[in-house]
Amino acid sequence: NSHTAHAEVMFSLDGKPRENEGRVIGAALCYSGNYKLRIDTDESDYHHFFAGINEDNSTYNLKNGEIFRTPELALTYSDEGLSGSSRNFHRWARLHKLANGTKLRKILLNSWEGVYFKINEDGMNQMMADIASMGGELFVMDDGWFSGRNDDTSSLGDWEPDPKKLPGGIASLSKKIKALGVDFGLWVEPEMISENSRLYQEHPDWAMTIPGHPHSEGRNQRLLDLCNPEVQQYVIDSMTKVFSSGDIRYVKWDMNRIFSDIYSPYLPAVKQGETAHRYVLGLYHIMDELTARFPEILFEGCSAGGNRFDLGILSYFPQIWASDNTDALC
């Protein structure tokens, strides 16, 4: 899958690459799923570069007349070395690929390191007053705000404010912080499901699992099957409800585990080779809908999802948060 090691590749045309000098061709795959970059060399004057979906762990059965769109590949050339090629990509992405690519980022306070899961309305009010008093511009309420979420063992999928923690809900908090002249943001992890949740009790078949094998959990959570149109619509509907519940301007979209147990209960056995690609298409469909419905929201890809920072996902998440190791100890 898309990850930190291979966001892009550079080819020097003048021997050993240099940072700010020399002719360089850059290539970046705009795709967030399983991929392969391959270079074939032989005794001729030509080198062949291939970039696309990894055919070793992907198959796709096309129906008669069906269209299959391969991932885009972005290419650039610079005579200012590796950095020149990188600057070209950055400039192009900001102007043409990223949503809100040229928008200045706001100074924010996030609740996570302050209280972790121990969210309550009084504590949030205090934090909001703190960031306002320091001249900050954005407050983000992180994990722990939704129904039954007191640690990482439960509740993913049940996207409703916990009435015990937040009697006034999101609407009350966003209204109070707006009066302080600060924007409001929120943490979600919509691609995941906890077994200890109402959603799993109602739809255990919505979680990815390989038949006959115990599933592998990461952070006590499982992957939702985004190949399933019903699941896609649930994520769209539940997030629309959350994002409409107050004046929300920022969303921290987490993905706290690796992509494994790659088997879709929705797809027939003959189509399981399509699972990884269909998952990515499902995620893109969800984000197409949500970014169209909420153009005022800046979406940020976070945690393991912070590793997924290719030019495909950056079309929806123009900001990436690679780590929570930002407190004073770290």
Phi and psi in degrees as GROMACS dihedral restraints (atoms count N, CA, C in turn):
[ dihedral_restraints ]
;  ai    aj    ak    al  type     phi  dphi    fc
    3     4     5     6     1   -54.6    20    10
    4     5     6     7     1   130.5    20    10
    6     7     8     9     1  -157.0    20    10
    7     8     9    10     1  -178.7    20    10
    9    10    11    12     1   -65.8    20    10
   10    11    12    13     1   -23.4    20    10
   12    13    14    15     1   -74.1    20    10
   13    14    15    16     1   -28.2    20    10
   15    16    17    18     1  -139.4    20    10
   16    17    18    19     1    60.7    20    10
   18    19    20    21     1   -70.2    20    10
   19    20    21    22     1   -34.4    20    10
   21    22    23    24     1  -155.0    20    10
   22    23    24    25     1   169.7    20    10
   24    25    26    27     1  -134.4    20    10
   25    26    27    28     1   144.1    20    10
   27    28    29    30     1  -121.0    20    10
   28    29    30    31     1   142.0    20    10
   30    31    32    33     1  -122.3    20    10
   31    32    33    34     1   119.2    20    10
   33    34    35    36     1   -84.5    20    10
   34    35    36    37     1   134.8    20    10
   36    37    38    39     1   -95.5    20    10
   37    38    39    40     1     1.3    20    10
   39    40    41    42     1  -128.1    20    10
   40    41    42    43     1    45.1    20    10
   42    43    44    45     1    78.2    20    10
   43    44    45    46     1  -144.0    20    10
   45    46    47    48     1   -57.3    20    10
   46    47    48    49     1   127.4    20    10
   48    49    50    51     1   -66.9    20    10
   49    50    51    52     1   146.7    20    10
   51    52    53    54     1  -122.3    20    10
   52    53    54    55     1   156.3    20    10
   54    55    56    57     1   -70.1    20    10
   55    56    57    58     1   -44.1    20    10
   57    58    59    60     1  -124.2    20    10
   58    59    60    61     1     8.3    20    10
   60    61    62    63     1  -136.9    20    10
   61    62    63    64     1   154.0    20    10
   63    64    65    66     1   101.0    20    10
   64    65    66    67     1   157.3    20    10
   66    67    68    69     1   -85.6    20    10
   67    68    69    70     1   127.1    20    10
   69    70    71    72     1  -134.8    20    10
   70    71    72    73     1   135.8    20    10
   72    73    74    75     1  -105.1    20    10
   73    74    75    76     1   130.3    20    10
   75    76    77    78     1  -111.0    20    10
   76    77    78    79     1   145.2    20    10
   78    79    80    81     1  -136.0    20    10
   79    80    81    82     1   134.9    20    10
   81    82    83    84     1  -138.1    20    10
   82    83    84    85     1   124.1    20    10
   84    85    86    87     1   -82.4    20    10
   85    86    87    88     1   126.9    20    10
   87    88    89    90     1   -92.9    20    10
   88    89    90    91     1    70.8    20    10
   90    91    92    93     1  -156.6    20    10
   91    92    93    94     1   141.7    20    10
   93    94    95    96     1  -109.0    20    10
   94    95    96    97     1    12.5    20    10
   96    97    98    99     1  -114.1    20    10
   97    98    99   100     1  -159.3    20    10
   99   100   101   102     1   -65.2    20    10
  100   101   102   103     1   127.9    20    10
  102   103   104   105     1  -136.7    20    10
  103   104   105   106     1   167.2    20    10
  105   106   107   108     1  -140.4    20    10
  106   107   108   109     1   133.5    20    10
  108   109   110   111     1  -112.8    20    10
  109   110   111   112     1   125.3    20    10
  111   112   113   114     1  -135.7    20    10
  112   113   114   115     1   139.2    20    10
  114   115   116   117     1  -122.8    20    10
  115   116   117   118     1   123.1    20    10
  117   118   119   120     1  -105.8    20    10
  118   119   120   121     1   127.1    20    10
  120   121   122   123     1  -122.7    20    10
  121   122   123   124     1   148.4    20    10
  123   124   125   126     1  -147.0    20    10
  124   125   126   127     1  -164.8    20    10
  126   127   128   129     1   -78.4    20    10
  127   128   129   130     1    -3.6    20    10
  129   130   131   132     1   -80.3    20    10
  130   131   132   133     1  -177.6    20    10
  132   133   134   135     1   -83.9    20    10
  133   134   135   136     1     2.0    20    10
  135   136   137   138     1  -113.1    20    10
  136   137   138   139     1   144.1    20    10
  138   139   140   141     1  -116.3    20    10
  139   140   141   142     1   136.1    20    10
  141   142   143   144     1  -108.9    20    10
  142   143   144   145     1   126.2    20    10
  144   145   146   147     1  -113.8    20    10
  145   146   147   148     1   128.2    20    10
  147   148   149   150     1  -120.0    20    10
  148   149   150   151     1   136.6    20    10
  150   151   152   153     1  -143.8    20    10
  151   152   153   154     1   130.9    20    10
  153   154   155   156     1   171.4    20    10
  154   155   156   157     1  -161.8    20    10
  156   157   158   159     1   -64.6    20    10
  157   158   159   160     1   138.8    20    10
  159   160   161   162     1   -72.5    20    10
  160   161   162   163     1   108.9    20    10
  162   163   164   165     1   -73.1    20    10
  163   164   165   166     1   -13.5    20    10
  165   166   167   168     1   -69.9    20    10
  166   167   168   169     1   -27.2    20    10
  168   169   170   171     1  -128.5    20    10
  169   170   171   172     1    26.7    20    10
  171   172   173   174     1  -142.5    20    10
  172   173   174   175     1   138.1    20    10
  174   175   176   177     1  -134.1    20    10
  175   176   177   178     1   160.8    20    10
  177   178   179   180     1  -150.5    20    10
  178   179   180   181     1   124.2    20    10
  180   181   182   183     1   -97.5    20    10
  181   182   183   184     1   110.4    20    10
  183   184   185   186     1   -86.4    20    10
  184   185   186   187     1   133.4    20    10
  186   187   188   189     1   -76.8    20    10
  187   188   189   190     1   161.8    20    10
  189   190   191   192     1   -59.1    20    10
  190   191   192   193     1   122.9    20    10
  192   193   194   195     1    85.0    20    10
  193   194   195   196     1    -6.0    20    10
  195   196   197   198     1   -73.9    20    10
  196   197   198   199     1   143.1    20    10
  198   199   200   201     1  -100.4    20    10
  199   200   201   202     1   132.9    20    10
  201   202   203   204     1  -116.3    20    10
  202   203   204   205     1   122.7    20    10
  204   205   206   207     1  -101.9    20    10
  205   206   207   208     1   120.3    20    10
  207   208   209   210     1   -78.7    20    10
  208   209   210   211     1   158.6    20    10
  210   211   212   213     1   -63.6    20    10
  211   212   213   214     1   148.5    20    10
  213   214   215   216     1   -72.1    20    10
  214   215   216   217     1   148.3    20    10
  216   217   218   219     1  -121.5    20    10
  217   218   219   220     1   122.8    20    10
  219   220   221   222     1   -92.8    20    10
  220   221   222   223     1   132.7    20    10
  222   223   224   225     1  -125.0    20    10
  223   224   225   226     1   146.3    20    10
  225   226   227   228     1  -146.6    20    10
  226   227   228   229     1   161.1    20    10
  228   229   230   231     1  -132.1    20    10
  229   230   231   232     1   141.2    20    10
  231   232   233   234     1  -145.3    20    10
  232   233   234   235     1   145.8    20    10
  234   235   236   237     1  -103.8    20    10
  235   236   237   238     1    20.2    20    10
  237   238   239   240     1  -115.7    20    10
  238   239   240   241     1    32.8    20    10
  240   241   242   243     1    73.0    20    10
  241   242   243   244     1  -165.2    20    10
  243   244   245   246     1   -60.5    20    10
  244   245   246   247     1   -42.1    20    10
  246   247   248   249     1   -66.4    20    10
  247   248   249   250     1   -35.7    20    10
  249   250   251   252     1   -63.7    20    10
  250   251   252   253     1   -41.9    20    10
  252   253   254   255     1   -63.6    20    10
  253   254   255   256     1   -42.9    20    10
  255   256   257   258     1   -62.7    20    10
  256   257   258   259     1   -41.9    20    10
  258   259   260   261     1   -63.5    20    10
  259   260   261   262     1   -37.3    20    10
  261   262   263   264     1   -58.8    20    10
  262   263   264   265     1   -46.5    20    10
  264   265   266   267     1   -61.5    20    10
  265   266   267   268     1   -44.7    20    10
  267   268   269   270     1   -61.1    20    10
  268   269   270   271     1   -46.0    20    10
  270   271   272   273     1   -63.5    20    10
  271   272   273   274     1   -46.9    20    10
  273   274   275   276     1   -62.3    20    10
  274   275   276   277     1   -43.8    20    10
  276   277   278   279     1   -63.8    20    10
  277   278   279   280     1   -44.7    20    10
  279   280   281   282     1   -61.6    20    10
  280   281   282   283     1   -40.6    20    10
  282   283   284   285     1   -85.6    20    10
  283   284   285   286     1   -30.8    20    10
  285   286   287   288     1  -127.2    20    10
  286   287   288   289     1   -20.2    20    10
  288   289   290   291     1  -108.5    20    10
  289   290   291   292     1   -40.1    20    10
  291   292   293   294     1   -87.9    20    10
  292   293   294   295     1   139.8    20    10
  294   295   296   297     1   -69.7    20    10
  295   296   297   298     1   137.9    20    10
  297   298   299   300     1    55.2    20    10
  298   299   300   301     1    34.4    20    10
  300   301   302   303     1   -66.4    20    10
  301   302   303   304     1   -25.5    20    10
  303   304   305   306     1  -106.5    20    10
  304   305   306   307     1     5.2    20    10
  306   307   308   309     1   -76.1    20    10
  307   308   309   310     1   132.3    20    10
  309   310   311   312     1   -68.0    20    10
  310   311   312   313     1   138.5    20    10
  312   313   314   315     1   -81.6    20    10
  313   314   315   316     1   149.5    20    10
  315   316   317   318     1   -94.5    20    10
  316   317   318   319     1   151.9    20    10
  318   319   320   321     1   -75.2    20    10
  319   320   321   322     1   123.0    20    10
  321   322   323   324     1  -126.9    20    10
  322   323   324   325     1   158.6    20    10
  324   325   326   327     1  -119.0    20    10
  325   326   327   328     1   128.5    20    10
  327   328   329   330     1  -108.9    20    10
  328   329   330   331     1   140.7    20    10
  330   331   332   333     1   -75.1    20    10
  331   332   333   334     1   -13.8    20    10
  333   334   335   336     1   -58.4    20    10
  334   335   336   337     1   -60.5    20    10
  336   337   338   339     1   -67.4    20    10
  337   338   339   340     1   -19.9    20    10
  339   340   341   342     1   -74.9    20    10
  340   341   342   343     1   -45.0    20    10
  342   343   344   345     1  -132.0    20    10
  343   344   345   346     1    -6.8    20    10
  345   346   347   348     1    51.4    20    10
  346   347   348   349     1  -126.1    20    10
  348   349   350   351     1   -80.9    20    10
  349   350   351   352     1    -7.9    20    10
  351   352   353   354     1   -83.2    20    10
  352   353   354   355     1    61.5    20    10
  354   355   356   357     1   -84.7    20    10
  355   356   357   358     1   136.8    20    10
  357   358   359   360     1  -150.8    20    10
  358   359   360   361     1   165.1    20    10
  360   361   362   363     1   -64.0    20    10
  361   362   363   364     1   -40.6    20    10
  363   364   365   366     1   -62.8    20    10
  364   365   366   367     1   -44.2    20    10
  366   367   368   369     1   -64.0    20    10
  367   368   369   370     1   -39.6    20    10
  369   370   371   372     1   -67.2    20    10
  370   371   372   373     1   -40.1    20    10
  372   373   374   375     1   -60.1    20    10
  373   374   375   376     1   -40.8    20    10
  375   376   377   378     1   -65.1    20    10
  376   377   378   379     1   -44.9    20    10
  378   379   380   381     1   -64.2    20    10
  379   380   381   382     1   -39.5    20    10
  381   382   383   384     1   -64.2    20    10
  382   383   384   385     1   -40.0    20    10
  384   385   386   387     1   -65.6    20    10
  385   386   387   388     1   -37.1    20    10
  387   388   389   390     1   -62.7    20    10
  388   389   390   391     1   -50.0    20    10
  390   391   392   393     1   -67.0    20    10
  391   392   393   394     1   -34.1    20    10
  393   394   395   396     1   -65.7    20    10
  394   395   396   397     1   -40.9    20    10
  396   397   398   399     1   -67.7    20    10
  397   398   399   400     1   -24.5    20    10
  399   400   401   402     1   -90.8    20    10
  400   401   402   403     1     1.5    20    10
  402   403   404   405     1    84.1    20    10
  403   404   405   406     1    16.3    20    10
  405   406   407   408     1   -72.3    20    10
  406   407   408   409     1   169.1    20    10
  408   409   410   411     1  -121.2    20    10
  409   410   411   412     1   -11.2    20    10
  411   412   413   414     1  -152.9    20    10
  412   413   414   415     1   136.1    20    10
  414   415   416   417     1  -119.2    20    10
  415   416   417   418     1   131.9    20    10
  417   418   419   420     1  -117.9    20    10
  418   419   420   421     1   119.1    20    10
  420   421   422   423     1   -86.5    20    10
  421   422   423   424     1   117.2    20    10
  423   424   425   426     1   -91.2    20    10
  424   425   426   427     1  -161.2    20    10
  426   427   428   429     1   -54.4    20    10
  427   428   429   430     1   144.2    20    10
  429   430   431   432     1   113.6    20    10
  430   431   432   433     1    -1.6    20    10
  432   433   434   435     1   -87.1    20    10
  433   434   435   436     1   -16.7    20    10
  435   436   437   438     1  -102.0    20    10
  436   437   438   439     1   171.1    20    10
  438   439   440   441     1   -54.4    20    10
  439   440   441   442     1   117.9    20    10
  441   442   443   444     1    77.6    20    10
  442   443   444   445     1     6.5    20    10
  444   445   446   447     1   -90.1    20    10
  445   446   447   448     1    91.5    20    10
  447   448   449   450     1  -109.5    20    10
  448   449   450   451     1   -12.7    20    10
  450   451   452   453     1  -157.6    20    10
  451   452   453   454     1  -170.1    20    10
  453   454   455   456     1   -92.2    20    10
  454   455   456   457     1    18.2    20    10
  456   457   458   459     1   -96.6    20    10
  457   458   459   460     1    -3.1    20    10
  459   460   461   462     1  -150.9    20    10
  460   461   462   463     1   168.3    20    10
  462   463   464   465     1    80.9    20    10
  463   464   465   466     1    -7.5    20    10
  465   466   467   468     1   -62.1    20    10
  466   467   468   469     1   127.5    20    10
  468   469   470   471     1   110.8    20    10
  469   470   471   472     1   -22.7    20    10
  471   472   473   474     1   -98.4    20    10
  472   473   474   475     1    76.7    20    10
  474   475   476   477     1   -87.9    20    10
  475   476   477   478     1    70.0    20    10
  477   478   479   480     1  -134.5    20    10
  478   479   480   481     1   139.1    20    10
  480   481   482   483     1   -56.8    20    10
  481   482   483   484     1   139.0    20    10
  483   484   485   486     1   -72.8    20    10
  484   485   486   487     1   115.8    20    10
  486   487   488   489     1   -65.6    20    10
  487   488   489   490     1   -24.5    20    10
  489   490   491   492     1   -73.2    20    10
  490   491   492   493     1   -38.8    20    10
  492   493   494   495     1   -81.5    20    10
  493   494   495   496     1   -39.5    20    10
  495   496   497   498     1  -129.5    20    10
  496   497   498   499     1    78.6    20    10
  498   499   500   501     1   -56.6    20    10
  499   500   501   502     1   -33.5    20    10
  501   502   503   504     1   -90.1    20    10
  502   503   504   505     1    -1.3    20    10
  504   505   506   507     1    68.5    20    10
  505   506   507   508     1  -168.5    20    10
  507   508   509   510     1   -69.5    20    10
  508   509   510   511     1   -34.5    20    10
  510   511   512   513     1   -57.5    20    10
  511   512   513   514     1   -44.6    20    10
  513   514   515   516     1   -64.4    20    10
  514   515   516   517     1   -44.7    20    10
  516   517   518   519     1   -64.1    20    10
  517   518   519   520     1   -46.6    20    10
  519   520   521   522     1   -66.2    20    10
  520   521   522   523     1   -31.3    20    10
  522   523   524   525     1   -68.9    20    10
  523   524   525   526     1   -42.5    20    10
  525   526   527   528     1   -65.6    20    10
  526   527   528   529     1   -41.9    20    10
  528   529   530   531     1   -73.9    20    10
  529   530   531   532     1   -29.5    20    10
  531   532   533   534     1   -62.5    20    10
  532   533   534   535     1   -37.2    20    10
  534   535   536   537     1   -66.1    20    10
  535   536   537   538     1   -22.9    20    10
  537   538   539   540     1   -87.5    20    10
  538   539   540   541     1    -2.4    20    10
  540   541   542   543     1    80.9    20    10
  541   542   543   544     1    22.2    20    10
  543   544   545   546     1  -122.4    20    10
  544   545   546   547     1   143.3    20    10
  546   547   548   549     1   -80.1    20    10
  547   548   549   550     1   161.0    20    10
  549   550   551   552     1  -115.8    20    10
  550   551   552   553     1   136.9    20    10
  552   553   554   555     1  -131.4    20    10
  553   554   555   556     1   167.8    20    10
  555   556   557   558     1  -145.6    20    10
  556   557   558   559     1   148.0    20    10
  558   559   560   561     1   -96.3    20    10
  559   560   561   562     1   137.6    20    10
  561   562   563   564     1  -144.2    20    10
  562   563   564   565     1   162.3    20    10
  564   565   566   567     1  -140.5    20    10
  565   566   567   568     1    70.5    20    10
  567   568   569   570     1   -73.3    20    10
  568   569   570   571     1   -15.4    20    10
  570   571   572   573     1   -82.4    20    10
  571   572   573   574     1    -1.5    20    10
  573   574   575   576     1  -117.6    20    10
  574   575   576   577     1   161.7    20    10
  576   577   578   579     1  -142.8    20    10
  577   578   579   580     1   139.5    20    10
  579   580   581   582     1   -95.5    20    10
  580   581   582   583     1   141.1    20    10
  582   583   584   585     1   -62.3    20    10
  583   584   585   586     1   -34.9    20    10
  585   586   587   588     1   -86.8    20    10
  586   587   588   589     1    76.9    20    10
  588   589   590   591     1  -156.5    20    10
  589   590   591   592     1   157.1    20    10
  591   592   593   594     1   -64.9    20    10
  592   593   594   595     1   -37.0    20    10
  594   595   596   597     1   -62.1    20    10
  595   596   597   598     1   -41.8    20    10
  597   598   599   600     1   -68.7    20    10
  598   599   600   601     1   -36.8    20    10
  600   601   602   603     1   -61.8    20    10
  601   602   603   604     1   -37.3    20    10
  603   604   605   606     1   -81.5    20    10
  604   605   606   607     1   -33.6    20    10
  606   607   608   609     1  -137.7    20    10
  607   608   609   610     1    65.3    20    10
  609   610   611   612     1   -61.3    20    10
  610   611   612   613     1   -24.0    20    10
  612   613   614   615     1   -75.7    20    10
  613   614   615   616     1    -2.8    20    10
  615   616   617   618     1   -87.1    20    10
  616   617   618   619     1    -8.3    20    10
  618   619   620   621     1   -94.0    20    10
  619   620   621   622     1   137.0    20    10
  621   622   623   624     1   -66.1    20    10
  622   623   624   625     1   134.4    20    10
  624   625   626   627     1  -160.3    20    10
  625   626   627   628     1   144.3    20    10
  627   628   629   630     1   -92.4    20    10
  628   629   630   631     1   119.8    20    10
  630   631   632   633     1   -54.6    20    10
  631   632   633   634     1   133.8    20    10
  633   634   635   636     1    82.0    20    10
  634   635   636   637     1     2.5    20    10
  636   637   638   639     1  -126.8    20    10
  637   638   639   640     1   142.8    20    10
  639   640   641   642     1   -66.0    20    10
  640   641   642   643     1   140.3    20    10
  642   643   644   645     1   -77.4    20    10
  643   644   645   646     1   156.5    20    10
  645   646   647   648     1  -102.5    20    10
  646   647   648   649     1   121.5    20    10
  648   649   650   651     1   -96.2    20    10
  649   650   651   652     1   146.7    20    10
  651   652   653   654     1  -125.6    20    10
  652   653   654   655     1   130.6    20    10
  654   655   656   657     1    49.1    20    10
  655   656   657   658     1    38.8    20    10
  657   658   659   660     1    59.1    20    10
  658   659   660   661     1    35.5    20    10
  660   661   662   663     1  -143.0    20    10
  661   662   663   664     1   161.6    20    10
  663   664   665   666     1  -125.6    20    10
  664   665   666   667     1   164.0    20    10
  666   667   668   669     1   -84.7    20    10
  667   668   669   670     1   134.1    20    10
  669   670   671   672     1   -73.6    20    10
  670   671   672   673     1   146.7    20    10
  672   673   674   675     1   -82.6    20    10
  673   674   675   676     1    90.4    20    10
  675   676   677   678     1   -76.4    20    10
  676   677   678   679     1     1.0    20    10
  678   679   680   681     1   -70.6    20    10
  679   680   681   682     1   -25.4    20    10
  681   682   683   684     1   -83.2    20    10
  682   683   684   685     1   118.3    20    10
  684   685   686   687     1   -57.1    20    10
  685   686   687   688     1   -32.0    20    10
  687   688   689   690     1   -63.6    20    10
  688   689   690   691     1   -40.9    20    10
  690   691   692   693     1   -68.1    20    10
  691   692   693   694     1   -43.5    20    10
  693   694   695   696     1   -55.6    20    10
  694   695   696   697     1   -45.5    20    10
  696   697   698   699     1   -67.4    20    10
  697   698   699   700     1   -35.3    20    10
  699   700   701   702     1   -62.1    20    10
  700   701   702   703     1   -45.2    20    10
  702   703   704   705     1   -62.8    20    10
  703   704   705   706     1   -45.3    20    10
  705   706   707   708     1   -59.8    20    10
  706   707   708   709     1   -47.7    20    10
  708   709   710   711     1   -67.0    20    10
  709   710   711   712     1   -44.8    20    10
  711   712   713   714     1   -68.0    20    10
  712   713   714   715     1   -39.1    20    10
  714   715   716   717     1   -70.9    20    10
  715   716   717   718     1   -36.0    20    10
  717   718   719   720     1   -60.7    20    10
  718   719   720   721     1   -42.0    20    10
  720   721   722   723     1   -62.6    20    10
  721   722   723   724     1   -44.7    20    10
  723   724   725   726     1   -65.5    20    10
  724   725   726   727     1   -48.3    20    10
  726   727   728   729     1   -70.3    20    10
  727   728   729   730     1   -18.5    20    10
  729   730   731   732     1   -90.4    20    10
  730   731   732   733     1    -5.3    20    10
  732   733   734   735     1   -83.0    20    10
  733   734   735   736     1    -3.9    20    10
  735   736   737   738     1  -167.7    20    10
  736   737   738   739     1  -179.6    20    10
  738   739   740   741     1   -85.2    20    10
  739   740   741   742     1    85.2    20    10
  741   742   743   744     1   -99.9    20    10
  742   743   744   745     1   129.0    20    10
  744   745   746   747     1  -117.0    20    10
  745   746   747   748     1    -2.3    20    10
  747   748   749   750     1  -153.2    20    10
  748   749   750   751     1   135.4    20    10
  750   751   752   753     1  -130.1    20    10
  751   752   753   754     1   123.5    20    10
  753   754   755   756     1   -93.9    20    10
  754   755   756   757     1   105.0    20    10
  756   757   758   759     1   -99.7    20    10
  757   758   759   760     1   104.1    20    10
  759   760   761   762     1   -88.6    20    10
  760   761   762   763     1   158.9    20    10
  762   763   764   765     1  -148.6    20    10
  763   764   765   766     1    92.8    20    10
  765   766   767   768     1   -92.6    20    10
  766   767   768   769     1    19.5    20    10
  768   769   770   771     1  -151.6    20    10
  769   770   771   772     1   163.4    20    10
  771   772   773   774     1   -74.1    20    10
  772   773   774   775     1   163.0    20    10
  774   775   776   777     1   -88.1    20    10
  775   776   777   778     1   104.1    20    10
  777   778   779   780     1  -143.0    20    10
  778   779   780   781     1  -176.6    20    10
  780   781   782   783     1    54.0    20    10
  781   782   783   784     1    49.7    20    10
  783   784   785   786     1   -80.1    20    10
  784   785   786   787     1    84.4    20    10
  786   787   788   789     1  -152.8    20    10
  787   788   789   790     1   123.9    20    10
  789   790   791   792     1   -96.5    20    10
  790   791   792   793     1   117.4    20    10
  792   793   794   795     1   -61.7    20    10
  793   794   795   796     1   -20.1    20    10
  795   796   797   798     1   -77.1    20    10
  796   797   798   799     1   -35.7    20    10
  798   799   800   801     1   -86.4    20    10
  799   800   801   802     1   145.9    20    10
  801   802   803   804     1   -68.1    20    10
  802   803   804   805     1   161.5    20    10
  804   805   806   807     1   -55.6    20    10
  805   806   807   808     1   -36.7    20    10
  807   808   809   810     1   -67.8    20    10
  808   809   810   811     1   -16.7    20    10
  810   811   812   813     1  -108.0    20    10
  811   812   813   814     1    11.2    20    10
  813   814   815   816     1   -64.2    20    10
  814   815   816   817     1   -23.5    20    10
  816   817   818   819     1   -66.5    20    10
  817   818   819   820     1   -13.4    20    10
  819   820   821   822     1   -91.4    20    10
  820   821   822   823     1    -4.6    20    10
  822   823   824   825     1   -58.1    20    10
  823   824   825   826     1   -51.4    20    10
  825   826   827   828     1   -61.6    20    10
  826   827   828   829     1   -42.4    20    10
  828   829   830   831     1   -70.0    20    10
  829   830   831   832     1   -41.8    20    10
  831   832   833   834     1   -65.1    20    10
  832   833   834   835     1   -32.0    20    10
  834   835   836   837     1   -60.3    20    10
  835   836   837   838     1   -47.2    20    10
  837   838   839   840     1   -63.2    20    10
  838   839   840   841     1   -43.0    20    10
  840   841   842   843     1   -62.5    20    10
  841   842   843   844     1   -37.5    20    10
  843   844   845   846     1   -64.0    20    10
  844   845   846   847     1   -43.2    20    10
  846   847   848   849     1   -63.9    20    10
  847   848   849   850     1   -43.2    20    10
  849   850   851   852     1   -62.0    20    10
  850   851   852   853     1   -39.3    20    10
  852   853   854   855     1   -62.7    20    10
  853   854   855   856     1   -44.3    20    10
  855   856   857   858     1   -58.6    20    10
  856   857   858   859     1   -45.9    20    10
  858   859   860   861     1   -72.5    20    10
  859   860   861   862     1   -32.8    20    10
  861   862   863   864     1   -56.7    20    10
  862   863   864   865     1   -45.7    20    10
  864   865   866   867     1   -66.0    20    10
  865   866   867   868     1   -48.7    20    10
  867   868   869   870     1   -70.4    20    10
  868   869   870   871     1   -38.3    20    10
  870   871   872   873     1   -70.5    20    10
  871   872   873   874     1   -29.7    20    10
  873   874   875   876     1   -72.0    20    10
  874   875   876   877     1   -39.0    20    10
  876   877   878   879     1   -74.4    20    10
  877   878   879   880     1   -29.2    20    10
  879   880   881   882     1  -129.8    20    10
  880   881   882   883     1    66.7    20    10
  882   883   884   885     1   -65.2    20    10
  883   884   885   886     1   -18.5    20    10
  885   886   887   888     1   -81.2    20    10
  886   887   888   889     1   -10.5    20    10
  888   889   890   891     1   -90.3    20    10
  889   890   891   892     1   132.5    20    10
  891   892   893   894     1   -90.7    20    10
  892   893   894   895     1   116.8    20    10
  894   895   896   897     1   -94.4    20    10
  895   896   897   898     1   134.5    20    10
  897   898   899   900     1  -119.7    20    10
  898   899   900   901     1   129.6    20    10
  900   901   902   903     1   -85.0    20    10
  901   902   903   904     1   135.0    20    10
  903   904   905   906     1  -134.2    20    10
  904   905   906   907     1   159.8    20    10
  906   907   908   909     1    55.7    20    10
  907   908   909   910     1  -129.9    20    10
  909   910   911   912     1   -59.6    20    10
  910   911   912   913     1   -30.3    20    10
  912   913   914   915     1   -65.4    20    10
  913   914   915   916     1   -17.7    20    10
  915   916   917   918     1   -70.8    20    10
  916   917   918   919     1   -22.2    20    10
  918   919   920   921     1   -74.6    20    10
  919   920   921   922     1   -20.9    20    10
  921   922   923   924     1   -89.7    20    10
  922   923   924   925     1    65.0    20    10
  924   925   926   927     1  -113.4    20    10
  925   926   927   928     1    37.6    20    10
  927   928   929   930     1   -71.9    20    10
  928   929   930   931     1   171.7    20    10
  930   931   932   933     1   -74.8    20    10
  931   932   933   934     1    -5.4    20    10
  933   934   935   936     1   -77.3    20    10
  934   935   936   937     1   -52.9    20    10
  936   937   938   939     1   -73.3    20    10
  937   938   939   940     1   -27.2    20    10
  939   940   941   942     1   -65.8    20    10
  940   941   942   943     1   -17.4    20    10
  942   943   944   945     1   -62.1    20    10
  943   944   945   946     1   -25.8    20    10
  945   946   947   948     1  -110.4    20    10
  946   947   948   949     1   -36.3    20    10
  948   949   950   951     1  -112.6    20    10
  949   950   951   952     1    84.0    20    10
  951   952   953   954     1   -75.6    20    10
  952   953   954   955     1    -1.3    20    10
  954   955   956   957     1  -126.7    20    10
  955   956   957   958     1   139.8    20    10
  957   958   959   960     1  -126.1    20    10
  958   959   960   961     1   133.5    20    10
  960   961   962   963     1  -115.1    20    10
  961   962   963   964     1   106.7    20    10
  963   964   965   966     1   -85.8    20    10
  964   965   966   967     1   -18.2    20    10
  966   967   968   969     1  -160.6    20    10
  967   968   969   970     1   149.1    20    10
  969   970   971   972     1   -93.3    20    10
  970   971   972   973     1     6.4    20    10
  972   973   974   975     1   -79.3    20    10
  973   974   975   976     1    65.9    20    10
  975   976   977   978     1  -128.3    20    10
  976   977   978   979     1    10.2    20    10
  978   979   980   981     1   -81.8    20    10
  979   980   981   982     1   179.4    20    10
  981   982   983   984     1   -62.4    20    10
  982   983   984   985     1   -38.7    20    10
  984   985   986   987     1   -62.9    20    10
  985   986   987   988     1   -41.8    20    10
